[in-house]
Amino acid sequence: MGSVVLSLDAELAWGFHDRETMPEDRVTTARESWLRLLDLFDDHGIPATWAVVGHLFHDSCDGDHEAHPTPEGWFDRDPGTWEGRDEQWYGAKLIDAIEDADADHEIGSHTYSHVEMGHTTREIASAEMRECVELAEDRGLSVDSVVFPRNYVGHRDVLAAYGVKSYRGTQPRQWYDRGPLGALSKLLGWPTGAVSPTLVTPEEDEYGLVNIPASLYLFCFEGRPRAAVERVTDDPVVSVAKRGIDRASAENGVFHMWLHPNNLTDERDFDRLDAILSYLAQVRDTTPLSVETMGSIAADIKDDEPLPREPIGPR
């Protein structure tokens, strides 16, 4: 039967460092949310792929990134201190927590400094991946899976050259995303995929990477629309997620849910995740459904060795 995959864009403040202002509620609660999510995954025995911004592997940093080829000012918000003082910029202890968790999580990459890989040069893309791979190797880890910041896919050949095996691709468009129904859904802020949760088919691309497209963003329905709906009925994202899990338990394909730890800013957000994980564990335990990481999906598909890592320069 099918599989369910959960992937997380684990970034703390790095997800917003290039923006003029940061969402303070998401940044200030991000570490606590990260740790509470790990507890939730352990409670339900659910593994996930944690795509971590590489800079979070540091427990301290002097703030000097002059050797990195990003434009001047890119690292200006890096305070150049240590984790105990500026905990939104360094995350070595959070990486420890992932490794120490009972659930068999995968630690992947979200680039080194949250560069949009679809909007950057080959030289910068190479530097981002090189930093991530070296930091992972220092911990005895490998970078097998990548989640592209803001889902801008790019420089897949660079990923392949650094030994990456899989990435999260963009969510496929469905027939109901177009026309009047799609327009109405956008107007109402309704969850993408609410009509029929999307099962995806992972495929190996021309670079030998396994594309595992997204199915459902678990925080796609927020703000006033969410508040209005929850006053009269259940959380619609939980309903969509349950239908996707049911489809995966009965059909071939992958239901790939994703989120950021910093999405969870209050109790109702944790209630949403707890409800989804509880249902997923129940279905996994009573049907042939499997819960996998991006890396394990790729390992099932690939039967060849990753391309050798080699230095990459601009083209």
C-alpha positions, 0 to 999 in steps of 0.5 A: 500500500502507500506511505506517509511522509512528514518533513519539517523546514527547521529554520528558527530565525534564519527563515526570515533573516532576509526580510525587513521584519520578522514575525516575532510570535513565530521566532520567539516560540520556535525553539520551544515548538521544536522541542514540543514537536519532538515530544509529540513525534515520540508520543506517537512513534512517528519519524520525520525528516527534519530539514535543518538550516545548516547554520543551526548546527553551530553552537557559536559563531563569530559572525564572519562569513566573508568567505561565503559568496553571498552578497554583502549584508546577507549575514548581517543579522547573525549576532556572532555570539553563542547559543545560550545568548542568541538561541534563535540563531544557533541550534546545536542543542536542538540537533542533539535533541533530534538525534536523542529522540526515540523516533528514528528521525532523519536530519536533512538540509534546508541549505546553510543560510536559507538561500532561495536555491531557485533564485541564486547562482551556482557558486552560492548554491555550491557554497551552501551545500558544501557548508551543510555537508561538512557540518553534518559530517562533523557529527557523523551524519550525511545529507541525504535529503534537501528541502528547498527554502520557500520551495524554490527548486534549483541547482539540483545538479549541485545537490547530486554532486554533494551526494544528496539523494532526495528533495521535496518537490512542489505540490502538483496542481489538481483539476480543482485548483483551476477555474471557479472552484480554485478561485473560490478556494483562494478567496476563502483561504481554503486548504490546498488539496481540500477537495481530494488530498493529493497522493504523489509518486516519487520519481528519480530525476535526470540527476539521480535525485528522487523527487518526493513532491509535497501533498499538504502544507499543514498550516495552509489555512490560518488567520480569520478563515481558520478562526471562523470555521473552527467556531462551527466545526472541526479544524479543516486541515485535520480533516484533510490530513485524515482523508489523505492518510486514509487514501495512502492506507488504501492506495499506492502513493505517498501522502507528504505533509510538511510544516515549519516548527515555527508554525506552532505558536499556540495550543490549538496548533499543537492540538492540530498536530496531535490529532493528525499524528494520533490518527496517523499512528492508529491507521499505521498500526491497523493497516499496511500503511507505512510511515517513512522519511524522505531518505527511506523513500529515496533508498527504496527507489534508488539502487545506485550509489550517489554521485561522488562529491566534488568541488563545484564552481560557477558555470 
